Amino acid sequence: MPGGAGRWAASGLPAAGLFAGCGARCDVVQDADALHSAAQTVAMLVDVLDQRRSPRQVRDLVHPRVLRYLRALPADGIGSHGGARLLSVRPVQPNEGAVEVAASVRLRGQRRALVASFELADRWICETVRVL
């Protein structure tokens, strides 16, 4: 992967250099740590959706409504592992107190879009997740 050095290469997530392309009108300096944290949290949420990770492992990173939404969203028809898979993830920081993530997931055999928003309180918290 181009630019995939350090922890990005090990995690399989995009390198920080890919986040810099916000165009000439970008007033917000992209925080690579915030973007990486958001991308990792989305990857963990897909693991929760696929039942490979316990929701307790991410409850400090997300608002409770996010876990309720994921519990209500079936990964596959029989409730086994392998129904949800993260295909790509694109975090962006539109302002200093927010990170938004657009991701592509395979869910029940179909490619779907997943969007998540994060806000900075004491730490970055995932406020909303939606699968479209």
C-alpha atoms as one frame of an Amber mdcrd trajectory, in Angstrom:
protein
   0.000   0.000   0.000   1.515   3.378  -0.946   2.530   5.413   2.085   1.565
   2.587   4.413   4.305   2.836   6.991   4.353   2.115  10.703   1.162   1.261
  12.502  -0.953   1.937   9.405   0.694  -0.884   7.475   0.206  -3.313  10.362
  -3.468  -2.415  10.801  -4.330  -2.551   7.091  -5.863   0.940   7.323  -4.987
   3.783   4.927  -1.815   5.759   5.517  -2.017   9.266   6.983  -0.864  10.769
   3.679  -4.182   9.809   2.111  -6.030  12.163   4.476  -4.275  15.304   3.250
  -6.263  15.609   0.012  -8.955  18.015   1.136  -8.352  20.516  -1.669  -7.269
  24.141  -1.727 -10.115  25.300   0.537  -9.153  23.152   3.529  -8.864  25.306
   6.654  -8.664  22.434   9.158  -5.369  20.688   9.719  -6.189  16.995   9.647
  -5.274  15.268  12.942  -3.756  11.940  11.869  -4.226  10.414  15.343  -7.925
  11.343  15.394  -8.422   9.955  11.893  -6.611   6.743  12.771  -8.609   6.370
  15.990 -11.889   6.834  14.112 -10.881   4.327  11.423  -9.882   1.777  14.074
 -13.151   2.284  15.944 -15.146   1.695  12.747 -13.161  -1.504  12.143 -13.991
  -2.624  15.701 -17.678  -1.799  15.169 -17.730  -4.015  12.081 -16.224  -6.758
  14.269 -19.057  -6.214  16.757 -21.568  -6.383  13.925 -20.021  -9.677  12.809
 -19.973 -10.993  16.412 -16.175 -11.387  16.344 -15.856  -8.781  19.137 -17.878
  -8.246  22.279 -19.793  -4.935  22.445 -18.257  -4.455  25.908 -14.873  -3.916
  24.259 -16.068  -0.777  22.464 -18.617   0.662  24.887 -16.179   3.352  26.078
 -15.598   4.465  22.481 -19.228   4.844  21.367 -22.497   6.389  22.480 -24.927
   3.714  23.778 -27.301   4.316  20.850 -24.564   3.092  18.473 -24.470  -0.319
  20.154 -28.287  -0.497  20.177 -28.287   0.218  16.434 -25.672  -2.462  15.739
 -27.571  -5.029  17.827 -30.720  -4.352  15.800 -28.884  -4.751  12.487 -28.492
  -8.423  11.513 -25.135  -9.328   9.993 -26.412 -12.508   8.368 -29.447 -14.742
   8.400 -28.164 -17.301  10.899 -26.170 -15.114  13.299 -22.773 -16.676  12.640
 -19.380 -15.109  11.976 -18.468 -13.924   8.492 -21.586 -11.912   7.724 -19.883
  -8.498   7.938 -16.514  -7.454   6.536 -14.855  -4.050   6.281 -13.789  -3.370
   2.684 -12.580   0.246   2.828 -12.554   3.162   5.240 -12.176   6.928   4.621
 -12.046   9.223   7.663 -12.043  13.008   7.252 -12.004  15.859   9.745 -14.410
  18.618   8.635 -13.663  20.712  11.744 -11.480  20.458  14.820 -14.131  18.832
  17.014 -15.488  16.263  14.574 -14.416  13.324  12.450 -16.642  11.678   9.868
 -16.012   8.248   8.400 -17.322   6.771   5.176 -16.715   3.055   4.851 -17.669
   0.222   2.581 -18.705  -3.079   4.158 -19.852  -6.428   2.879 -23.026  -7.231
   4.796 -25.136 -10.312   4.120 -23.335 -10.789   0.802 -23.932  -7.235  -0.441
 -21.638  -4.228  -0.555 -23.095  -1.471   1.642 -22.043   1.999   2.754 -21.406
   2.660   6.430 -21.158   6.190   7.805 -20.078   7.212  11.286 -19.602  10.516
  13.059 -17.259  11.185  15.955 -17.174  14.128  18.328 -14.455  15.226  20.675
 -15.473  15.376  24.332 -12.819  14.132  26.768 -11.846  11.713  23.982 -13.187
  10.851  20.518 -16.634   9.247  20.829 -18.623   7.684  18.004 -21.983   9.462
  18.164 -23.783   7.855  15.229 -23.441   4.941  12.830 -25.660   4.114   9.886
 -25.525   1.393   7.283 -27.047   2.552   4.010
